[in-house]
Amino acid sequence: MTAIPGDQDVPALILICDHCGRAHNGQSEAATKWQSLWEEAVSAGWHGLDRPVGPHFCFRCAD
């Protein structure tokens, strides 16, 4: 599973790159919902399947 609960804020989700382990933390309160976190990540250059189990790749590993 590559979308995990946050350390400090358990309802918040963190997205983990399946290749390098880079993390993407949501910037809005809406990031407690998977679809909102994924939309933020995609606009930051992330690629992958739009489901929590991935795979997901950060902007550097997506190429």
Backbone as CSV, one residue per row, in Angstrom:
resi,resn,N_x,N_y,N_z,CA_x,CA_y,CA_z,C_x,C_y,C_z
1,MET,0.851,-1.180,0.000,0.000,0.000,0.000,0.890,1.234,0.000
2,THR,0.649,2.170,-0.869,1.547,3.308,-0.977,0.928,4.624,-0.551
3,ALA,-0.310,4.627,-0.125,-0.899,5.812,0.502,-1.115,5.430,1.954
4,ILE,-0.379,6.074,2.854,-0.409,5.680,4.259,-0.862,6.833,5.136
5,PRO,-1.350,6.543,6.350,-1.711,7.617,7.280,-0.471,8.404,7.694
6,GLY,-0.661,9.694,7.988,0.454,10.537,8.413,0.926,10.210,9.813
7,ASP,2.155,10.577,10.134,2.714,10.353,11.464,2.076,11.280,12.496
8,GLN,2.074,12.564,12.199,1.571,13.564,13.128,0.057,13.676,13.085
9,ASP,-0.511,13.585,11.903,-1.938,13.774,11.688,-2.482,12.517,11.027
10,VAL,-2.928,11.564,11.833,-3.317,10.250,11.334,-4.394,10.302,10.256
11,PRO,-5.401,11.199,10.327,-6.385,11.222,9.238,-5.804,11.684,7.898
12,ALA,-4.690,12.408,7.930,-4.062,12.867,6.688,-3.357,11.696,6.021
13,LEU,-3.310,11.729,4.696,-2.639,10.680,3.945,-1.301,11.173,3.414
14,ILE,-0.364,10.265,3.270,0.943,10.541,2.670,1.100,9.568,1.504
15,LEU,1.529,10.075,0.377,1.766,9.250,-0.801,3.251,8.941,-0.884
16,ILE,3.609,7.689,-1.105,5.004,7.241,-1.149,5.327,6.760,-2.559
17,CYS,6.443,7.240,-3.118,6.897,6.785,-4.433,7.338,5.325,-4.326
18,ASP,6.833,4.489,-5.231,7.176,3.069,-5.216,8.599,2.793,-5.695
19,HIS,9.257,3.767,-6.276,10.621,3.551,-6.754,11.659,4.057,-5.763
20,CYS,11.564,5.331,-5.362,12.619,5.916,-4.518,12.203,6.161,-3.069
21,GLY,10.897,6.078,-2.764,10.448,6.296,-1.392,10.133,7.733,-1.043
22,ARG,10.248,8.654,-2.018,9.921,10.058,-1.785,8.472,10.156,-1.315
23,ALA,8.203,11.063,-0.373,6.853,11.236,0.157,6.223,12.517,-0.376
24,HIS,4.918,12.458,-0.580,4.138,13.647,-0.947,3.060,13.810,0.110
25,ASN,3.134,14.909,0.864,2.125,15.226,1.858,1.118,16.163,1.234
26,GLY,-0.142,15.936,1.488,-1.171,16.825,0.972,-1.051,18.206,1.588
27,GLN,-1.338,19.232,0.816,-1.218,20.612,1.275,-2.534,21.187,1.794
28,SER,-3.621,20.477,1.612,-4.913,21.012,2.025,-5.596,20.039,2.977
29,GLU,-6.602,20.539,3.667,-7.375,19.662,4.542,-8.034,18.551,3.752
30,ALA,-8.315,18.822,2.480,-8.959,17.827,1.637,-8.074,16.614,1.391
31,ALA,-6.769,16.709,1.729,-5.849,15.600,1.502,-6.125,14.424,2.433
32,THR,-7.115,14.551,3.301,-7.517,13.393,4.096,-8.337,12.441,3.238
33,LYS,-8.673,12.869,2.038,-9.398,12.028,1.100,-8.451,11.645,-0.030
34,TRP,-8.462,10.395,-0.410,-7.538,9.887,-1.410,-7.573,10.699,-2.700
35,GLN,-8.747,10.933,-3.273,-8.832,11.587,-4.575,-8.211,12.984,-4.541
36,SER,-8.395,13.715,-3.458,-7.809,15.055,-3.336,-6.288,14.985,-3.262
37,LEU,-5.768,14.031,-2.487,-4.315,13.864,-2.396,-3.742,13.505,-3.760
38,TRP,-4.398,12.601,-4.483,-3.906,12.180,-5.793,-3.914,13.346,-6.774
39,GLU,-4.951,14.164,-6.773,-5.009,15.326,-7.666,-3.873,16.298,-7.374
40,GLU,-3.560,16.513,-6.084,-2.424,17.374,-5.724,-1.116,16.769,-6.228
41,ALA,-0.957,15.463,-6.056,0.273,14.802,-6.482,0.441,14.869,-7.995
42,VAL,-0.622,14.631,-8.737,-0.550,14.684,-10.203,-0.155,16.082,-10.655
43,SER,-0.699,17.107,-10.028,-0.316,18.464,-10.431,1.122,18.783,-10.020
44,ALA,1.709,17.994,-9.118,3.117,18.146,-8.746,4.016,17.244,-9.584
45,GLY,3.445,16.542,-10.593,4.251,15.744,-11.505,4.265,14.250,-11.245
46,TRP,3.499,13.770,-10.274,3.455,12.348,-9.981,2.654,11.610,-11.049
47,HIS,2.977,10.313,-11.222,2.282,9.455,-12.180,1.965,8.120,-11.529
48,GLY,1.035,7.407,-12.092,0.688,6.076,-11.601,-0.800,5.854,-11.700
49,LEU,-1.273,4.834,-11.012,-2.690,4.526,-10.992,-3.384,5.384,-9.940
50,ASP,-4.596,5.804,-10.227,-5.287,6.691,-9.285,-6.072,5.900,-8.239
51,ARG,-5.371,5.000,-7.591,-5.940,4.248,-6.475,-4.875,4.150,-5.383
52,PRO,-5.277,4.045,-4.136,-4.309,4.099,-3.036,-3.229,3.029,-3.065
53,VAL,-3.491,1.869,-3.654,-2.501,0.788,-3.634,-1.444,0.913,-4.721
54,GLY,-1.598,1.917,-5.607,-0.562,2.223,-6.573,-0.529,1.310,-7.778
55,PRO,0.583,1.299,-8.455,1.838,1.953,-8.109,1.803,3.461,-8.359
56,HIS,2.683,4.175,-7.646,2.806,5.630,-7.764,4.279,5.983,-7.902
57,PHE,4.563,6.971,-8.742,5.937,7.397,-8.981,6.034,8.902,-8.904
58,CYS,7.021,9.396,-8.169,7.225,10.835,-7.992,7.649,11.476,-9.309
59,PHE,7.753,12.791,-9.306,8.107,13.547,-10.513,9.479,13.157,-11.060
60,ARG,10.384,12.688,-10.202,11.710,12.298,-10.691,11.735,10.882,-11.243
61,CYS,10.967,10.002,-10.665,10.980,8.592,-11.080,9.973,8.309,-12.180
62,ALA,9.094,9.228,-12.474,8.029,8.987,-13.439,8.534,8.903,-14.872
63,ASP,9.701,9.436,-15.143,10.222,9.438,-16.526,10.755,8.095,-16.953
